[in-house]
Amino acid sequence: MNINLALAPLVSLIAGILILVMPRLLNFIVAIYLIVIGLIGLLGTGNFFR
């Protein structure tokens, strides 16, 4: 059985939960989210789950 896990939606979900729990960290969480999504886009997700 293969389980394909997309990394970008998982990061989005975690960022959204953190923003709901700690709204003061909104700028910090958004900045980290953008950096992570940018790295995923540049490096691709194929290398993470092999």
N, C-alpha and C positions, 0 to 999 in steps of 0.2 A: 504494500500500500504506500503510495506516495502522498505526502502532505506538502503542498506548496504554500509557503508563507510569504506574503508580500511585505516588504519591510516598510515602505512608505506609509501605508494605511495604519500599520502598527505604531509607528512614530507619531502619526497624527492623533491617534486615539490617546496615547500616553500624554501628549502635549495638551490635548483638550481637557483631560481629567485633571492635570496639574493646574491648568488655568482656573478650572472650577474650584479646586480646593484652595489654591493660593493666588488670588487675583493680583496681589501686589507684584508677583513675579512675572507678569504678563510680558514685559519687554524682554526679559532674560530668556523666557521660554520660547518666545517667537524667534529670537535671534538664534538660539540653539537649533530649533526646528529647521530654520532656513539653511543653516550650515549643514545639518545632517542630510536634508533632502538634496542639497547641492552636491554633497559628496556621493550620495547614492546615484545621482544622475551622472556624475563624472566617471565613477568607478564601475557602475553597473551592479546589479544584485546577484548575478550569476556566481560570483566568487565567494559569497558568504555561506552558501548552503551546500557546498560540494565536499 
